[in-house]
Amino acid sequence: IYANHSSWWDGLIAFEISKALRADSFIMMEEKQLRNLSLFRRLGAFSVVRENPRQAVKSLNYAVNLLKEKPSRTLWIFPQGKILPNDSRPILFYNGLARIIERVADCSAVPLAIRYEFLNEYKPEIFVKIGESDNFNEIDFNSKKLTRNFESRISKTLDELKNDVVSQNFANYKKIF
């Protein structure tokens, strides 16, 4: 599952969704953030250090091994690599997601848009929209092209979510907690 990254809460939302679905999940998280929010280690987060290519490759290898050893596992990844407002465009991703898929080969990639809004409550309401899944199985990969495709898909899913919230079209949403 790849998602936009608009708040430090995103990892917590990933954990809660995984818990509700009883999914065996892991979250890839930037080392700096994980150091500040160590609670996430107990929730299945592991670090990536993008500034150090050798360490970044180790993290990608770890993610690949997690998915290969148990294909039913879920990996949450926030390929923007930093927290940005929901409506920032263009959405740009690092290519780690494409590299993981290239090495796992037989897997699916699902865009998931997260949006926090203060509507009728004193606390934010969290809206999540699942986009169309891409299924992969040992095809030729072009990681740059694949990354652009993921950027486009998450942008589309985020725009649809924003339109639903603005028009208060919540018929296809379910309150889970």
Order of alpha helices (4+ residues) and beta strands (2+ residues): beta-alpha-beta-alpha-alpha-beta-alpha-beta-alpha-beta-beta-beta-beta-alpha
